[in-house]
Amino acid sequence: MGSEAVSGSFPTHFLPIHPLEFMLFFLLSFRKMQRLRKRKSLKTMNMDEQALVLQIQAGDEDAFAKIVHIYKDKIVNYLYQVTGDYQKAVDLSQETFLRVFFKANKYRPIAPFSSWVYAIASNLAKTELKKRWRMGLVSLEDVPPAVEISTPSKEASDSGLVKNLRQALDALSPRYRIPVVLKDMEGYSQEEIAQIIKRPIGTVKARISRGRNILKKQLEKARTGNVAFQKKEIFDGRF
């Protein structure tokens, strides 16, 4: 009697979960903790940034150097996640900051300064990816090799799932990749992403959902050994 009661009342939250779902949950949870810490520091930084922007608009190069120091690693990492090419990410980040300096007078504080910087970086990334597509450089054979991404442990970063996640992300169309990276890796809200990519929030929500679904399907294919992705299924040239 007692054993039947125990087996019949097994809590559903203890049911086994799929390894793929666990790894995605693990990675996203770690990212969420990082984002919470980042958000807390950004609150104290915003006022200082606004003062720095005013100085940059007046041509102050020291203020510009401080902005570069604040954002350099973040922008390089973001562009790397989007392009899959570290050297190109560095080059595009330099172009991003040149535009920040020379176009500082166009910034208006109706949106966070960080959103404006990421919008510049996103536009440069889209231009680069569009150029690759037009030149016929984007194909499954040209997907960059798997790389180590930020995870809590070396063991996790060595897993085949993380490798497949990197490859699937690299192959994802930029129209989905950019919103997914901004949301799940950079921690921006859907409203902030709408400001960055200059699209309605409904479009942002749809692209994030679609991008996540494509990634999930491709990761499932990789897990089962069926990795013969169709190019048009992932990257159709639309931005």
LOVO-441299 format. One record per residue (C-alpha): residue number from 1; residue in one letter; y, x, z. Coordinates in nm, 2 decimals. Example, Ala and Ser with C-alpha at 12.3 -4.5 7.8 and 13.67 -1.06 7.14 Angstrom:
BEGIN
pos:code:v:u:w
1:A:-0.45:1.23:0.78
2:S:-0.11:1.37:0.71
This chain:
BEGIN
pos:code:v:u:w
1:M:0.00:0.00:0.00
2:G:0.24:0.27:0.10
3:S:0.16:0.49:-0.19
4:E:0.21:0.19:-0.43
5:A:0.55:0.13:-0.28
6:V:0.65:0.50:-0.33
7:S:0.53:0.51:-0.69
8:G:0.69:0.18:-0.77
9:S:1.03:0.27:-0.63
10:F:1.07:0.61:-0.80
11:P:1.44:0.66:-0.85
12:T:1.54:0.65:-1.22
13:H:1.79:0.93:-1.18
14:F:1.50:1.16:-1.11
15:L:1.33:1.09:-1.44
16:P:1.29:1.40:-1.66
17:I:1.57:1.46:-1.91
18:H:1.54:1.62:-2.25
19:P:1.60:2.00:-2.24
20:L:1.87:1.96:-2.52
21:E:2.05:1.70:-2.31
22:F:2.03:1.92:-2.00
23:M:2.18:2.22:-2.18
24:L:2.46:2.02:-2.34
25:F:2.53:1.87:-1.99
26:F:2.52:2.21:-1.83
27:L:2.76:2.37:-2.08
28:L:3.00:2.07:-2.08
29:S:3.00:2.06:-1.70
30:F:3.08:2.43:-1.68
31:R:3.36:2.37:-1.93
32:K:3.49:2.08:-1.72
33:M:3.52:2.30:-1.41
34:Q:3.71:2.56:-1.62
35:R:3.94:2.29:-1.76
36:L:4.02:2.15:-1.41
37:R:4.12:2.50:-1.29
38:K:4.32:2.55:-1.61
39:R:4.50:2.21:-1.57
40:K:4.60:2.30:-1.21
41:S:4.75:2.63:-1.32
42:L:4.93:2.46:-1.62
43:K:5.11:2.22:-1.40
44:T:5.29:2.51:-1.23
45:M:5.34:2.69:-1.56
46:N:5.50:2.42:-1.76
47:M:5.85:2.45:-1.61
48:D:5.84:2.83:-1.65
49:E:5.73:2.79:-2.01
50:Q:6.02:2.55:-2.09
51:A:6.26:2.82:-1.96
52:L:6.09:3.08:-2.17
53:V:6.11:2.86:-2.48
54:L:6.48:2.83:-2.43
55:Q:6.51:3.21:-2.41
56:I:6.30:3.25:-2.72
57:Q:6.52:3.01:-2.91
58:A:6.81:3.24:-2.81
59:G:6.62:3.53:-2.96
60:D:6.49:3.69:-2.64
61:E:6.19:3.91:-2.73
62:D:6.09:3.97:-2.37
63:A:6.04:3.59:-2.32
64:F:5.84:3.59:-2.64
65:A:5.62:3.87:-2.51
66:K:5.55:3.66:-2.19
67:I:5.45:3.36:-2.40
68:V:5.21:3.58:-2.61
69:H:5.06:3.71:-2.28
70:I:5.00:3.35:-2.16
71:Y:4.84:3.22:-2.48
72:K:4.69:3.52:-2.67
73:D:4.34:3.50:-2.53
74:K:4.33:3.12:-2.54
75:I:4.44:3.10:-2.91
76:V:4.21:3.38:-3.02
77:N:3.92:3.21:-2.85
78:Y:4.01:2.87:-3.00
79:L:4.04:3.01:-3.35
80:Y:3.72:3.20:-3.31
81:Q:3.54:2.88:-3.22
82:V:3.69:2.71:-3.52
83:T:3.64:2.98:-3.78
84:G:3.34:3.17:-3.65
85:D:3.50:3.50:-3.75
86:Y:3.65:3.71:-3.47
87:Q:3.86:3.94:-3.69
88:K:4.00:3.64:-3.88
89:A:4.07:3.47:-3.54
90:V:4.28:3.77:-3.44
91:D:4.47:3.77:-3.77
92:L:4.54:3.40:-3.75
93:S:4.65:3.43:-3.39
94:Q:4.91:3.70:-3.49
95:E:5.04:3.46:-3.76
96:T:5.05:3.18:-3.50
97:F:5.27:3.38:-3.27
98:L:5.50:3.49:-3.55
99:R:5.55:3.13:-3.64
100:V:5.61:3.05:-3.27
101:F:5.89:3.31:-3.26
102:F:6.06:3.23:-3.59
103:K:6.02:2.85:-3.56
104:A:6.10:2.82:-3.19
105:N:6.41:2.62:-3.27
106:K:6.20:2.35:-3.42
107:Y:6.01:2.28:-3.10
108:R:6.12:1.97:-2.91
109:P:6.00:1.90:-2.55
110:I:5.87:1.56:-2.64
111:A:5.52:1.71:-2.63
112:P:5.38:2.00:-2.42
113:F:5.46:2.34:-2.56
114:S:5.09:2.43:-2.56
115:S:5.02:2.14:-2.79
116:W:5.28:2.27:-3.03
117:V:5.12:2.62:-3.02
118:Y:4.78:2.48:-3.08
119:A:4.91:2.26:-3.37
120:I:5.03:2.58:-3.54
121:A:4.70:2.75:-3.49
122:S:4.51:2.45:-3.61
123:N:4.71:2.42:-3.93
124:L:4.65:2.79:-4.00
125:A:4.27:2.75:-3.93
126:K:4.25:2.45:-4.16
127:T:4.43:2.64:-4.44
128:E:4.18:2.93:-4.40
129:L:3.88:2.70:-4.41
130:K:4.01:2.51:-4.71
131:K:4.06:2.84:-4.89
132:R:3.70:2.94:-4.81
133:W:3.58:2.61:-4.94
134:R:3.77:2.63:-5.26
135:M:3.66:2.99:-5.32
136:G:3.30:2.88:-5.27
137:L:3.26:3.10:-4.96
138:V:3.13:2.82:-4.74
139:S:2.76:2.76:-4.76
140:L:2.47:2.75:-4.53
141:E:2.37:3.10:-4.63
142:D:2.72:3.22:-4.52
143:V:2.71:3.06:-4.18
144:P:2.81:3.34:-3.94
145:P:2.53:3.48:-3.72
146:A:2.48:3.35:-3.38
147:V:2.72:3.49:-3.12
148:E:2.75:3.49:-2.75
149:I:2.98:3.22:-2.61
150:S:3.12:3.18:-2.26
151:T:2.85:3.06:-2.03
152:P:2.78:3.10:-1.66
153:S:2.49:3.35:-1.70
154:K:2.36:3.60:-1.95
155:E:2.02:3.42:-1.95
156:A:2.19:3.09:-2.06
157:S:2.39:3.27:-2.34
158:D:2.06:3.43:-2.47
159:S:1.89:3.09:-2.51
160:G:1.79:2.96:-2.85
161:L:1.98:2.64:-2.78
162:V:2.31:2.82:-2.74
163:K:2.24:3.01:-3.06
164:N:2.17:2.69:-3.25
165:L:2.48:2.52:-3.10
166:R:2.69:2.81:-3.23
167:Q:2.54:2.78:-3.58
168:A:2.57:2.40:-3.59
169:L:2.93:2.42:-3.48
170:D:3.01:2.68:-3.74
171:A:2.86:2.46:-4.01
172:L:3.04:2.14:-3.90
173:S:3.32:2.02:-4.12
174:P:3.66:2.12:-3.98
175:R:3.77:1.75:-3.97
176:Y:3.52:1.71:-3.69
177:R:3.50:2.07:-3.56
178:I:3.86:2.10:-3.46
179:P:3.88:1.78:-3.25
180:V:3.54:1.86:-3.09
181:V:3.65:2.21:-3.00
182:L:3.98:2.09:-2.87
183:K:3.82:1.82:-2.66
184:D:3.49:1.98:-2.53
185:M:3.59:2.35:-2.52
186:E:3.97:2.36:-2.47
187:G:3.99:2.05:-2.25
188:Y:4.26:1.85:-2.43
189:S:4.28:1.48:-2.39
190:Q:4.24:1.25:-2.70
191:E:4.62:1.18:-2.68
192:E:4.70:1.55:-2.68
193:I:4.46:1.61:-2.97
194:A:4.63:1.33:-3.17
195:Q:4.96:1.52:-3.12
196:I:4.81:1.85:-3.22
197:I:4.63:1.74:-3.54
198:K:4.89:1.47:-3.62
199:R:4.64:1.18:-3.65
200:P:4.62:0.84:-3.49
201:I:4.43:0.84:-3.16
202:G:4.17:0.60:-3.32
203:T:4.10:0.87:-3.58
204:V:4.07:1.13:-3.31
205:K:3.82:0.92:-3.12
206:A:3.61:0.85:-3.43
207:R:3.61:1.22:-3.53
208:I:3.50:1.34:-3.19
209:S:3.23:1.08:-3.17
210:R:3.11:1.16:-3.53
211:G:3.12:1.54:-3.47
212:R:2.92:1.51:-3.15
213:N:2.66:1.30:-3.32
214:I:2.63:1.54:-3.61
215:L:2.59:1.83:-3.36
216:K:2.33:1.65:-3.16
217:K:2.12:1.57:-3.48
218:Q:2.15:1.93:-3.60
219:L:2.04:2.07:-3.26
220:E:1.75:1.83:-3.26
221:K:1.65:1.95:-3.61
222:A:1.68:2.31:-3.50
223:R:1.46:2.24:-3.19
224:T:1.19:2.09:-3.40
225:G:1.21:2.37:-3.66
226:N:1.36:2.15:-3.93
227:V:1.68:2.35:-4.00
228:A:1.71:2.29:-4.37
229:F:2.06:2.13:-4.34
230:Q:2.22:1.97:-4.65
231:K:2.55:2.13:-4.71
232:K:2.72:1.80:-4.80
233:E:2.59:1.65:-4.49
234:I:2.78:1.89:-4.27
235:F:3.08:2.01:-4.47
236:D:3.20:1.80:-4.76
237:G:3.53:1.98:-4.81
238:R:3.75:1.71:-4.65
239:F:3.99:1.80:-4.38
